Amino acid sequence: MLNVELLGDQGFKLEASNNEGKQPTEAIEGVVNSFQQGLNEPCVFTHPVTGLRVVLFVDDVITRGLKEDTIRFFNTLNDTYPLRSWGILSPENPLTHLGYRITEEHINEKVYRYLDQSEDVARFIIENELCLNERIGCPMPDKDHISIIKDETSLNDADKQWFKSLVGQMGWFAISLLKVGYSSLSV
């Protein structure tokens, strides 16, 4: 359970009058605290004093800010919740976040950052024993490509679960491609 009071030095403030009798998790849902929530992206919060950006996606967190602010933020979180891992992006220390491998390189005093999902996509293909052996020019050139499997037996519950998971993962890859390709994502 989140202890909001321990995060006070990070700018999180729990208003007692608005949250009396609430569990900390309930209070957090209704309070952005002193971090300001992004107007066009509800998962992004910016600290008005330090400028530290925190991006929350379920239980995954990534930040962008000064090294000292980042270290203080994650140390405070780690004191409350032992974190699996965290690190600061550098050419020697790539990060992994939500299936992306995030790398950085310095060329002629310029910093370049890259997002790459190829390892996660390859693992997805192998784990699900998918066979990608036929390329077609159009996603569905004729009605015979709608169903590759001609067996019309209904799926059992386990296969239904697997199929839903498969479609969900493919949806994540498709959405991720669009977000990275068409937004001003900064890590």
C-alpha positions as semicolon CSV with decimal commas, in nm:
position;residue;x (nm);y (nm);z (nm)
1;M;0,000;0,000;0,000
2;L;0,132;0,343;-0,095
3;N;0,236;0,569;0,191
4;V;0,173;0,916;0,049
5;E;0,329;1,097;0,344
6;L;0,670;0,942;0,268
7;L;0,657;1,093;-0,079
8;G;0,616;1,446;0,057
9;D;0,967;1,554;-0,031
10;Q;0,893;1,463;-0,393
11;G;0,612;1,718;-0,408
12;F;0,325;1,481;-0,334
13;K;0,088;1,639;-0,081
14;L;-0,219;1,469;0,061
15;E;-0,496;1,718;0,139
16;A;-0,645;1,594;0,466
17;S;-0,973;1,781;0,419
18;N;-1,040;1,615;0,083
19;N;-0,915;1,268;0,176
20;E;-1,021;1,208;0,536
21;G;-1,094;0,840;0,598
22;K;-0,970;0,730;0,254
23;Q;-0,713;0,460;0,194
24;P;-0,393;0,599;0,038
25;T;-0,467;0,432;-0,296
26;E;-0,809;0,598;-0,305
27;A;-0,655;0,934;-0,220
28;I;-0,397;0,902;-0,495
29;E;-0,662;0,836;-0,758
30;G;-0,830;1,164;-0,673
31;V;-0,523;1,376;-0,610
32;V;-0,243;1,470;-0,847
33;N;-0,069;1,643;-0,556
34;S;0,183;1,908;-0,654
35;F;0,280;1,724;-0,972
36;Q;0,073;1,868;-1,253
37;Q;-0,104;1,622;-1,478
38;G;-0,051;1,662;-1,852
39;L;-0,338;1,822;-2,040
40;N;-0,317;1,595;-2,344
41;E;-0,167;1,286;-2,174
42;P;-0,318;1,185;-1,838
43;C;-0,030;0,948;-1,755
44;V;0,231;1,228;-1,753
45;F;0,294;1,439;-1,443
46;T;0,539;1,730;-1,416
47;H;0,677;1,874;-1,095
48;P;0,634;2,255;-1,112
49;V;0,956;2,328;-0,920
50;T;1,206;2,068;-1,042
51;G;1,053;2,006;-1,385
52;L;1,083;1,630;-1,325
53;R;0,842;1,444;-1,553
54;V;0,695;1,118;-1,431
55;V;0,512;0,886;-1,668
56;L;0,295;0,619;-1,507
57;F;0,165;0,318;-1,694
58;V;-0,005;0,074;-1,454
59;D;0,292;-0,015;-1,230
60;D;0,572;0,100;-1,462
61;V;0,734;0,439;-1,411
62;I;0,977;0,630;-1,627
63;T;1,105;0,980;-1,560
64;R;1,283;1,260;-1,734
65;G;1,463;1,527;-1,542
66;L;1,787;1,625;-1,381
67;K;1,995;1,335;-1,253
68;E;1,977;1,453;-0,890
69;D;1,595;1,487;-0,900
70;T;1,561;1,146;-1,063
71;I;1,783;0,978;-0,804
72;R;1,594;1,144;-0,518
73;F;1,256;1,045;-0,668
74;F;1,347;0,677;-0,714
75;N;1,527;0,652;-0,379
76;T;1,214;0,784;-0,207
77;L;0,998;0,536;-0,395
78;N;1,241;0,255;-0,315
79;D;1,228;0,339;0,056
80;T;0,852;0,287;0,045
81;Y;0,833;0,005;-0,211
82;P;1,134;-0,207;-0,290
83;L;1,172;-0,153;-0,663
84;R;1,274;-0,435;-0,898
85;S;1,517;-0,205;-1,070
86;W;1,570;0,144;-1,193
87;G;1,850;0,325;-1,364
88;I;1,952;0,639;-1,544
89;L;1,985;0,626;-1,922
90;S;2,336;0,668;-2,058
91;P;2,533;0,521;-2,349
92;E;2,663;0,256;-2,110
93;N;2,326;0,194;-1,942
94;P;2,033;0,127;-2,179
95;L;1,689;0,100;-2,019
96;T;1,396;-0,129;-2,083
97;H;1,047;0,015;-2,036
98;L;0,719;-0,143;-2,150
99;G;0,898;-0,368;-2,397
100;Y;1,107;-0,087;-2,543
101;R;1,484;-0,094;-2,529
102;I;1,586;0,270;-2,484
103;T;1,940;0,356;-2,582
104;E;2,145;0,672;-2,604
105;E;2,452;0,765;-2,800
106;H;2,659;1,081;-2,824
107;I;2,787;1,185;-3,167
108;N;2,975;1,511;-3,219
109;E;2,847;1,651;-2,889
110;K;2,485;1,573;-2,981
111;V;2,271;1,328;-2,787
112;Y;2,060;1,076;-2,978
113;R;1,801;0,854;-2,810
114;Y;1,637;0,550;-2,966
115;L;1,335;0,330;-2,889
116;D;1,345;-0,027;-3,018
117;Q;1,085;-0,303;-2,972
118;S;1,251;-0,565;-3,193
119;E;1,358;-0,787;-2,899
120;D;1,007;-0,785;-2,751
121;V;0,844;-0,855;-3,088
122;A;1,089;-1,141;-3,158
123;R;1,020;-1,291;-2,813
124;F;0,643;-1,261;-2,877
125;I;0,676;-1,448;-3,208
126;I;0,887;-1,726;-3,055
127;E;0,681;-1,768;-2,736
128;N;0,357;-1,794;-2,933
129;E;0,511;-2,021;-3,198
130;L;0,398;-1,791;-3,478
131;C;0,513;-1,867;-3,827
132;L;0,571;-1,567;-4,051
133;N;0,648;-1,731;-4,382
134;E;0,411;-1,577;-4,637
135;R;0,419;-1,215;-4,743
136;I;0,130;-1,068;-4,933
137;G;0,102;-0,731;-5,103
138;C;-0,237;-0,647;-4,955
139;P;-0,361;-0,731;-4,603
140;M;-0,657;-0,923;-4,750
141;P;-0,637;-0,969;-5,126
142;D;-0,931;-1,213;-5,129
143;K;-1,179;-1,385;-4,898
144;D;-0,961;-1,698;-4,861
145;H;-0,708;-1,501;-4,654
146;I;-0,963;-1,424;-4,381
147;S;-0,909;-1,764;-4,228
148;I;-0,590;-1,961;-4,282
149;I;-0,721;-2,247;-4,069
150;K;-1,007;-2,432;-4,238
151;D;-1,101;-2,627;-3,922
152;E;-1,414;-2,459;-3,788
153;T;-1,407;-2,633;-3,447
154;S;-1,473;-2,384;-3,167
155;L;-1,185;-2,294;-2,941
156;N;-1,174;-2,437;-2,589
157;D;-1,142;-2,198;-2,292
158;A;-0,762;-2,220;-2,279
159;D;-0,730;-2,147;-2,651
160;K;-0,976;-1,856;-2,621
161;Q;-0,759;-1,710;-2,342
162;W;-0,444;-1,753;-2,553
163;F;-0,608;-1,595;-2,857
164;K;-0,731;-1,293;-2,657
165;S;-0,381;-1,248;-2,515
166;L;-0,231;-1,276;-2,863
167;V;-0,466;-1,011;-3,006
168;G;-0,403;-0,784;-2,705
169;Q;-0,026;-0,808;-2,748
170;M;-0,048;-0,739;-3,121
171;G;-0,272;-0,441;-3,042
172;W;-0,007;-0,311;-2,800
173;F;0,263;-0,336;-3,067
174;A;0,041;-0,158;-3,321
175;I;-0,053;0,123;-3,081
176;S;0,307;0,159;-2,964
177;L;0,424;0,201;-3,321
178;L;0,170;0,477;-3,379
179;K;0,250;0,659;-3,054
180;V;0,624;0,653;-3,112
181;G;0,593;0,729;-3,481
182;Y;0,356;1,022;-3,449
183;S;0,406;1,184;-3,110
184;S;0,668;1,393;-2,944
185;L;0,756;1,118;-2,699
186;S;1,062;1,209;-2,498
187;V;1,230;0,968;-2,263
